[in-house]
Amino acid sequence: MTQTVKPQASTTTLQRFPHIHDDPARLPRSLDPFTITTSTGFLPFIMSPTKLPDAFTPLVSLLERLPVEKLDGTPGLLATYELGPTVKELPDLTTEVDKLVTADGSPDLYAVTAVFRDYSFLASAYLLEPCWESWCKNPDQGYGVGRDVLPRSIACPMYRCAQLLDIPPFMSYAAAYSLFNYTLADPSKGLIYDNLRLVRAFERGLNPKSSEAGFILTHVDMVKESKGLISGALKIVDTLEQGGSRTEVNDGFREILTSMEKIEACMEDMWANSKPNEYLSFRVFIFGITNQSMFPNGVVYEGVLDNKPLNFRGESGANDSMIPLLDHLCQIPMPSTPLTKILHEFRAYRPLPHREFLAYMNSKAAEVGVRNFAVKDTETVILFLKTLNHVRSFRWRHWLFAREYIIRRTPHPTATGGSPIVTWLPNQLSAVMDMMITIYDTYLAPQKNVGDGLTGYNADFQKQVEPMMEMVRGQKDKLAKEVERWCKERGNGY
């Protein structure tokens, strides 16, 4: 009988993340469902439930009636702009949140996250319903103004869930909108795209062929491939911490590259899964409060923090953890700009386990010197450069999505998370391009005319690298021109 050999994690890693190599099926529900393992990556280690405990039946009833198109295909409350008045029937279930416990009395964070997801959907639908009505009736007039008071029956239980999960009390990418919002049509078929279904939706997302479903589920499809990023990154930093071999570090980079190829293949399917001309419709419901014209005075959460107006950033794929992991591992320097400050603010909207893991990788990569180690060997620096190229490729595709789905179609100056729609993504994209050019110019370009025996930068390596760098330089110039043109055409500097 053969035994499964776990990867050799460093003592530091295991102390900080004791479940990192555990079997997800054996983990307790008292753990945050976004506890990271090398089997599940950044997906929750346990799939979100489709049902809530009986005490939350009034909440579930509202959510089932909420979408523009319900599961049975008939119009829901948002189709007739009747959600607002109907919310009055919802009781305040805050005390029920604290009853969500496991057998030993610990908070059942699995159930708490499911309840948070559902209150988040209701909160966003309620606050943005007037904007949806404005957009439907007069799309050229913009979104109008949303509701600026969230009723106690939504605000208090959602705030309590957020306290238990240590995340902001607003719709989030991982814990609500996307990564904790899918189920399987046929459990026996597993995590394949055509088998994914949404649990909650705003517009027509309960129909798996809709653009809303395609938009959300494509993100799930991508993140299912993130486990290779986790295991590869750990292999690199743990090997360096333990004084292991360069071969093991290179294997870690190769594992990351294989994972990124799969992730980007799933990402490319967005064009087919979610039509660009349909995105702006369901997008109305994922705007935040911060830096949005719809909420000029913030939003009062009744019964929360002395009813002071609050501001939160909206749901955004920028809250995903995959590319930030590679940013940290590769030690990509970001410019000191207000745009980078927004990037840092987004961190708070990730699940606590994601935040802790990313912070660890950021400090550990600097401590063991990933970049300094990589550039001392030709093969390693090329693997390092290829990893950076995947970060560039991912961010470039994200820019294309923003351009084709949003910038060409609406003058609204901010993205759902509150960042400037034109300039924010290029801020990060330019940073990785600049680093690639620096790495190449400093460590590889000087070797081109030196004998192979001295450098190892032979013709085969040059064939891998030279076309890539030529493309990067051309893309950098193209991006700068596009951003300048869009800012000028839109006339708002965004």
C-alpha positions in Angstrom: 0.0 0.0 0.0 1.5 3.3 -1.1 1.3 6.4 1.1 0.8 9.9 -0.1 3.8 12.0 0.6 3.0 15.6 1.5 5.1 18.4 0.1 8.0 19.5 2.4 6.5 22.7 3.9 8.7 24.8 6.1 8.0 24.9 9.8 7.1 28.6 9.4 4.5 27.9 6.8 2.9 25.1 8.8 2.8 27.2 11.9 1.0 30.0 10.1 -1.2 27.7 7.9 -1.6 24.4 9.6 -4.3 23.2 7.1 -2.5 24.1 3.9 -1.8 20.5 2.9 -4.9 18.9 4.6 -7.7 17.1 2.9 -10.5 19.7 2.6 -13.1 17.0 3.3 -11.8 16.7 6.8 -11.8 20.3 7.7 -14.4 21.6 10.3 -17.1 24.1 9.4 -15.9 26.3 12.2 -13.1 27.3 9.9 -13.5 30.2 7.4 -14.6 28.4 4.2 -11.8 30.3 2.4 -9.2 28.6 4.4 -6.5 27.8 1.7 -5.4 24.3 0.8 -3.2 23.1 -2.0 -6.1 21.0 -3.1 -8.6 23.9 -3.5 -6.5 26.9 -4.0 -8.4 30.2 -3.6 -11.8 28.5 -3.9 -13.6 27.8 -0.7 -12.6 24.4 0.6 -16.3 23.5 0.8 -18.8 24.5 -1.8 -21.4 27.0 -0.7 -24.8 25.7 0.4 -27.9 26.4 -1.7 -30.2 26.5 1.4 -30.1 28.4 4.7 -31.2 27.2 8.1 -35.0 27.4 8.6 -34.8 30.6 10.7 -33.8 32.5 7.6 -36.8 31.4 5.5 -38.1 35.0 5.2 -34.7 36.1 3.7 -34.7 33.2 1.3 -38.2 33.9 0.2 -37.2 37.5 -0.7 -34.1 36.3 -2.6 -36.1 33.8 -4.6 -38.5 36.5 -5.7 -35.9 39.1 -6.2 -34.3 38.5 -9.7 -35.5 40.3 -12.8 -36.1 36.8 -14.1 -36.7 34.1 -11.5 -35.7 30.5 -11.6 -39.0 29.5 -13.3 -38.5 32.2 -16.0 -41.2 34.5 -14.7 -40.6 38.2 -13.7 -39.4 38.9 -10.2 -39.5 41.9 -7.9 -36.7 43.8 -9.7 -38.5 43.4 -13.0 -41.3 45.7 -11.7 -39.2 47.8 -9.3 -41.1 46.4 -6.3 -38.3 45.1 -4.1 -38.2 48.2 -1.9 -41.7 48.1 -0.5 -41.5 44.3 -0.2 -38.4 44.4 2.1 -40.7 45.7 4.8 -41.9 42.2 5.4 -38.4 41.0 6.5 -37.9 40.6 10.2 -34.6 41.5 11.9 -32.9 38.1 12.2 -29.6 39.4 13.8 -30.0 37.2 16.9 -30.3 34.1 14.6 -26.8 34.8 13.2 -25.2 34.1 16.6 -27.1 30.8 16.8 -25.1 29.5 13.8 -22.7 27.4 15.7 -21.0 24.0 15.4 -21.5 21.1 17.9 -18.7 22.5 20.1 -20.3 25.9 20.2 -17.9 27.6 17.8 -19.3 29.9 15.2 -20.3 27.9 12.1 -18.4 30.2 9.6 -19.6 28.1 6.7 -23.2 28.9 7.5 -22.3 32.5 8.5 -20.7 33.0 5.0 -23.8 31.7 3.3 -26.1 34.1 5.3 -23.7 36.9 4.5 -23.8 36.1 0.8 -27.6 36.3 0.9 -27.9 39.5 2.9 -25.3 41.0 0.5 -27.4 40.3 -2.5 -30.5 41.7 -0.9 -28.6 44.8 0.3 -27.2 45.6 -3.1 -30.5 45.0 -4.8 -32.3 47.2 -2.4 -29.8 50.1 -2.5 -29.4 50.0 -6.3 -33.0 49.3 -7.3 -33.7 53.0 -8.1 -30.5 53.0 -10.2 -31.7 49.9 -12.1 -35.0 51.6 -12.8 -33.3 54.8 -14.0 -31.0 52.8 -16.2 -33.8 50.7 -17.7 -36.1 53.7 -18.4 -33.5 56.3 -19.5 -30.1 54.6 -20.0 -28.6 57.8 -21.6 -29.4 59.7 -18.3 -27.1 57.5 -16.2 -27.9 55.7 -13.0 -29.6 58.4 -11.0 -29.4 58.1 -7.2 -29.6 55.0 -5.1 -31.3 54.6 -1.7 -29.1 56.0 1.1 -30.6 54.1 4.1 -30.3 50.4 4.5 -33.1 49.0 6.7 -32.2 47.5 10.1 -33.6 44.1 9.0 -30.8 43.9 6.4 -28.1 46.1 7.9 -27.8 44.6 11.4 -27.6 40.8 10.5 -25.3 41.5 7.6 -23.0 43.6 9.8 -23.0 40.9 12.4 -22.0 38.3 9.8 -19.2 40.6 8.5 -17.9 41.0 12.1 -17.6 37.2 12.5 -15.9 36.9 9.1 -13.7 40.0 9.5 -14.7 41.5 6.2 -16.5 44.8 5.3 -20.3 44.6 5.5 -20.9 44.9 1.7 -21.1 42.7 -1.4 -17.7 41.1 -1.9 -16.2 39.2 -4.8 -15.2 36.0 -2.9 -17.6 35.7 0.1 -20.7 36.7 -1.8 -20.9 37.5 -5.5 -18.8 34.8 -7.1 -16.7 32.3 -5.3 -19.3 31.5 -2.6 -22.2 31.7 -5.0 -22.0 28.5 -7.2 -23.3 25.0 -7.0 -23.1 22.0 -9.4 -26.0 20.8 -11.6 -24.7 17.2 -11.3 -22.2 16.7 -8.4 -20.8 13.6 -10.1 -19.5 15.7 -12.9 -17.4 18.0 -10.7 -16.0 21.4 -11.4 -16.5 21.8 -15.2 -17.9 25.0 -16.6 -21.1 23.6 -18.1 -21.9 21.9 -14.7 -21.7 25.2 -12.7 -24.8 27.0 -11.6 -25.4 30.2 -9.6 -27.1 30.2 -6.2 -28.1 33.8 -6.3 -28.5 36.4 -9.1 -29.8 39.9 -9.8 -30.9 39.8 -13.4 -31.1 36.6 -15.4 -28.2 34.7 -13.9 -30.2 31.7 -12.7 -30.3 30.8 -16.4 -26.9 29.2 -16.9 -26.7 30.5 -20.5 -27.2 34.1 -19.5 -24.5 36.7 -19.6 -24.8 37.3 -15.9 -24.2 33.6 -15.2 -21.4 33.6 -17.7 -19.7 36.6 -16.1 -19.7 35.2 -12.6 -19.1 31.5 -13.4 -16.1 32.3 -15.6 -14.4 33.6 -12.5 -15.2 30.4 -10.6 -13.9 28.4 -13.6 -10.6 30.4 -13.5 -10.1 30.2 -9.7 -10.6 26.4 -9.7 -7.1 26.2 -11.4 -5.4 28.3 -8.6 -4.2 25.4 -6.6 -1.1 25.2 -8.7 -0.3 28.8 -7.8 -0.5 28.0 -4.1 1.6 24.9 -4.3 4.1 26.4 -6.7 4.6 29.5 -4.7 5.0 27.6 -1.4 7.5 25.3 -3.1 9.6 28.3 -4.1 9.6 30.1 -0.7 9.9 27.0 1.4 12.8 25.6 -0.7 14.6 28.9 -0.4 14.0 29.1 3.4 15.3 25.6 3.8 18.3 26.1 1.6 17.0 23.6 -1.0 18.1 23.2 -4.6 17.6 25.5 -7.6 15.9 22.5 -9.4 13.1 22.6 -6.8 12.7 26.3 -7.2 12.5 26.0 -10.9 9.9 23.2 -10.5 7.9 25.6 -8.4 7.9 28.2 -11.2 7.0 25.5 -13.7 4.0 24.6 -11.6 2.9 28.2 -11.5 3.3 28.5 -15.3 1.2 25.4 -15.9 -1.5 26.7 -13.6 -1.5 30.2 -15.3 -1.9 28.6 -18.7 -5.1 26.9 -17.5 -6.4 30.0 -15.7 -5.9 32.2 -18.8 -7.6 29.7 -21.1 -10.6 29.8 -18.8 -10.4 33.6 -18.8 -10.4 33.8 -22.5 -13.8 32.0 -22.5 -15.3 35.1 -21.0 -15.9 36.5 -24.5 -18.2 33.6 -25.3 -19.8 33.1 -21.9 -20.8 36.7 -21.2 -21.7 39.0 -24.1 -20.0 42.5 -24.0 -23.2 44.3 -25.0 -25.2 42.7 -22.1 -22.8 43.4 -19.3 -23.9 46.9 -18.4 -27.3 45.6 -17.5 -26.5 43.4 -14.6 -23.5 45.5 -13.7 -25.8 48.1 -12.1 -26.2 45.9 -9.1 -22.5 45.4 -8.2 -21.5 49.1 -7.8 -20.3 50.1 -4.4 -20.8 53.3 -2.4 -17.3 54.8 -2.4 -16.5 57.2 -5.3 -19.9 56.6 -6.9 -22.3 59.3 -8.1 -25.2 57.1 -7.0 -24.4 57.6 -3.3 -23.2 61.2 -2.8 -23.7 61.1 0.9 -22.8 57.5 1.7 -25.4 55.0 3.1 -26.8 54.8 6.6 -26.9 51.3 8.0 -29.9 51.5 10.4 -28.8 50.4 13.9 -25.1 50.2 13.0 -22.3 52.5 14.2 -24.7 55.2 15.5 -26.3 55.5 12.0 -23.3 57.4 10.6 -23.2 57.3 6.8 -20.8 54.5 5.6 -18.9 54.0 2.4 -17.7 50.7 0.9 -16.1 49.7 -2.3 -18.1 47.6 -4.7 -17.7 44.0 -5.9 -14.8 43.7 -8.3 -12.8 41.0 -9.9 -9.8 43.0 -8.8 -10.4 41.5 -5.4 -9.4 38.1 -6.6 -6.2 36.8 -5.0 -4.4 35.0 -7.8 -2.5 37.8 -9.5 -1.8 39.6 -6.1 -0.1 36.3 -5.1 2.2 36.5 -8.1 2.7 40.2 -7.5 4.0 39.4 -4.0 6.0 36.3 -5.0 7.8 38.1 -7.9 8.2 41.3 -5.8 6.7 43.5 -8.5 7.1 47.1 -7.4 4.0 49.2 -7.8 4.3 53.0 -8.4 3.6 55.3 -5.5 0.4 56.7 -6.9 -3.2 57.3 -5.7 -4.1 54.4 -8.1 -1.9 52.0 -6.2 -3.5 53.2 -2.9 -6.8 51.9 -4.3 -5.1 48.6 -5.0 -4.1 48.4 -1.3 -7.6 49.3 -0.2 -9.1 46.4 -2.1 -7.2 44.0 0.1 -9.7 44.5 3.0 -12.4 43.0 0.8 -10.8 39.6 0.5 -11.6 36.8 2.9 -9.4 36.8 6.0 -7.5 33.6 5.1 -6.7 35.1 1.7 -5.4 38.3 3.3 -3.3 36.4 5.7 -1.8 34.2 3.1 -1.0 37.1 0.7 0.6 39.1 3.5 2.7 36.1 4.4 3.8 35.5 0.8 4.7 39.2 0.5 6.9 39.2 3.5 8.4 35.8 2.9 9.3 36.5 -0.7 11.2 39.5 0.4 12.8 37.6 3.3 14.1 34.7 1.2 14.9 37.0 -1.8 13.0 35.3 -4.6 13.9 37.9 -7.2 17.6 38.0 -6.2 17.8 34.2 -6.3 16.1 34.0 -9.7 18.3 36.5 -11.5 21.5 34.6 -10.6 20.8 31.7 -13.1 19.8 31.9 -16.7 17.2 29.1 -16.6 15.6 30.5 -13.4 15.5 34.1 -14.6 13.8 33.0 -17.8 11.2 31.0 -15.8 10.8 34.1 -13.6 10.4 36.3 -16.7 7.7 33.9 -18.1 5.9 34.1 -14.8 5.9 37.9 -15.0 4.7 37.5 -18.6 1.6 35.6 -17.4 0.9 38.5 -14.9 1.2 40.9 -17.9 -1.0 38.7 -20.1 -3.7 38.4 -17.4 -3.7 42.1 -16.8 -3.7 42.9 -20.5 -6.8 40.7 -21.0 -8.5 42.4 -18.0 -7.8 45.7 -19.7 -9.3 44.5 -22.9 -12.4 43.4 -21.0 -12.7 46.8 -19.3 -12.3 48.5 -22.7 -14.8 46.4 -24.7 -17.4 45.7 -22.0 -17.4 49.1 -20.3 -15.3 52.0 -21.6 -16.7 51.9 -25.1 -20.2 51.6 -23.8 -20.7 54.1 -21.0 -19.3 57.5 -19.9 -19.6 56.5 -16.2 -16.1 57.4 -14.9 -15.6 54.7 -12.2 -15.5 50.9 -12.1 -17.8 49.0 -9.7 -15.1 49.0 -7.0 -14.8 52.8 -7.3 -11.5 53.0 -9.2 -11.1 55.2 -12.3 -12.2 53.1 -15.2 -9.5 54.1 -17.7 -6.3 54.6 -15.7 -6.5 52.1 -12.9 -5.8 48.9 -14.7 -3.0 50.4 -16.7 -1.3 51.5 -13.5 -0.7 47.8 -12.5 -0.2 46.6 -16.1 2.5 49.2 -16.8 4.3 48.2 -13.5 4.7 44.5 -14.6 5.8 45.6 -18.1 8.4 47.9 -16.6 9.8 45.1 -14.4 10.0 42.7 -17.3 12.0 45.2 -19.4 14.3 45.9 -16.4 14.9 42.2 -15.8 15.6 41.5 -19.5 17.8 44.5 -20.0 19.8 43.9 -16.9 20.3 40.1 -16.9 19.7 38.7 -20.3 20.3 41.3 -23.0 24.0 41.7 -22.0 24.6 38.0 -22.6 23.4 37.9 -26.2 26.8 38.3 -27.7 28.8 36.3 -25.2 29.9 32.7 -25.7 27.3 30.2 -24.7 29.7 28.4 -22.4 30.0 31.4 -20.2 26.3 32.4 -19.9 24.0 29.6 -20.9 21.8 32.2 -22.8 21.9 30.1 -25.9 19.8 30.2 -29.1 17.0 28.1 -27.7 16.6 30.4 -24.8 16.7 33.5 -27.0 13.9 32.0 -29.2 11.8 31.8 -26.0 12.6 35.3 -24.7 13.2 37.7 -27.6 9.8 37.6 -29.3 8.1 37.9 -25.9 10.1 41.0 -25.0 9.5 42.5 -28.4 5.7 42.1 -27.9 6.0 43.6 -24.4 7.7 46.7 -25.6 5.1 47.1 -28.4 2.2 46.6 -26.0 3.6 49.1 -23.6 3.6 51.8 -26.2 0.1 50.8 -27.4 -1.3 50.9 -23.9 0.1 54.4 -23.3 -1.5 55.7 -26.5 -4.8 54.0 -25.7 -5.0 55.5 -22.2 -4.1 58.9 -23.5 -6.8 58.7 -26.2 -9.5 57.4 -23.9 -8.8 60.1 -21.3 -9.0 62.8 -24.0 -12.1 61.4 -25.6 -14.0 61.0 -22.3 -12.8 64.4 -21.1 -12.7 63.5 -17.5 -9.1 62.4 -17.0 -10.3 58.9 -16.2 
